[in-house]
Amino acid sequence: MKWIYLSLALVCESVGFATLKFSQGFTKTSPTVATVLVDLIALLFFVLALKKIEASFVYMIAAGVGTVLIVLTNVIVFKQTLNWIQIACIVLIIVGSVGLQSQGYTH
């Protein structure tokens, strides 16, 4: 269940960044309300995940995987294009996260 909580937190975080962009600096009411609600839900899921997973690991995953999800959201929703260096850096983030986890960093 802890991994489901962490996954939901990361998805909500990604959605929150997208709605933040749509809020245009908190000048649009509906996207602003959506941003606050989705970010509060993300916070709730992070708290639930932190009950069972070490904080340093949650932070590492949130920083790495969260960054990748937000980039993918930008590519899909906002039609951002990526060059080969950006793609290589995203791959390095994923490899680094998997590498740290595989070395027992989770406990």
C-alpha positions in Angstrom: 0.0 0.0 0.0 2.9 2.4 0.7 4.0 2.3 -2.9 0.4 3.1 -4.1 0.4 6.1 -1.7 3.7 7.3 -3.1 2.6 6.7 -6.7 -0.6 8.6 -6.1 1.3 11.5 -4.5 3.6 11.7 -7.5 0.7 11.7 -9.9 -1.1 14.4 -7.9 2.1 16.4 -7.8 2.4 16.2 -11.6 -1.2 17.2 -12.1 -0.7 20.0 -9.6 2.1 21.5 -11.6 -0.1 21.3 -14.8 -3.0 23.1 -13.1 -0.6 25.6 -11.7 0.4 26.5 -15.2 -3.2 26.8 -16.2 -3.9 29.1 -13.2 -1.7 31.8 -14.9 -0.2 33.0 -11.7 -3.3 32.3 -9.6 -5.4 34.7 -11.7 -7.8 32.0 -13.0 -10.1 30.8 -10.2 -10.9 27.2 -11.3 -7.3 26.1 -12.0 -6.2 27.9 -8.8 -8.7 25.9 -6.8 -7.8 22.7 -8.6 -4.1 23.4 -7.9 -4.6 23.8 -4.2 -6.9 20.8 -3.9 -4.6 18.5 -5.9 -1.5 19.6 -4.0 -3.3 19.0 -0.7 -4.2 15.5 -1.9 -0.6 15.0 -2.9 0.5 16.1 0.5 -1.9 13.6 2.2 -0.5 10.7 0.1 3.1 11.8 0.9 2.2 11.7 4.6 0.7 8.3 4.3 3.7 7.0 2.3 6.1 8.5 4.9 4.5 6.3 7.6 6.0 3.2 6.0 8.9 4.5 3.9 12.1 6.2 5.0 11.9 10.0 4.4 15.2 10.2 2.5 14.0 7.6 0.0 10.6 9.3 -0.4 12.4 12.6 -1.1 14.8 10.9 -3.6 11.9 9.3 -5.5 9.8 12.5 -5.3 12.7 14.6 -6.7 13.7 12.1 -9.4 10.5 10.5 -10.5 8.5 13.7 -9.9 10.8 15.6 -12.2 10.4 12.9 -14.9 6.6 12.9 -14.5 6.4 16.7 -14.7 8.6 16.7 -17.9 6.3 14.1 -19.4 3.3 16.1 -18.5 4.8 19.2 -20.2 5.5 17.1 -23.3 2.0 15.6 -23.4 -0.1 18.5 -22.2 1.9 21.6 -23.3 3.6 20.1 -26.3 7.1 20.8 -25.1 9.8 19.3 -27.2 12.9 17.6 -25.8 16.4 17.4 -27.3 18.7 14.5 -27.0 20.6 16.0 -24.0 17.4 16.5 -22.1 16.3 12.9 -22.8 19.7 11.7 -21.7 19.4 13.6 -18.5 16.0 12.1 -17.8 17.4 8.7 -18.4 20.2 9.5 -15.9 17.7 10.5 -13.3 15.8 7.2 -13.7 19.1 5.2 -13.6 20.2 7.1 -10.5 17.0 6.5 -8.7 16.9 2.8 -9.6 20.6 2.5 -8.7 20.2 4.0 -5.3 17.1 1.8 -4.6 18.9 -1.4 -5.7 21.8 -0.6 -3.3 19.5 -0.8 -0.2 18.9 2.9 0.1 15.3 2.2 1.0 15.8 1.3 4.7 
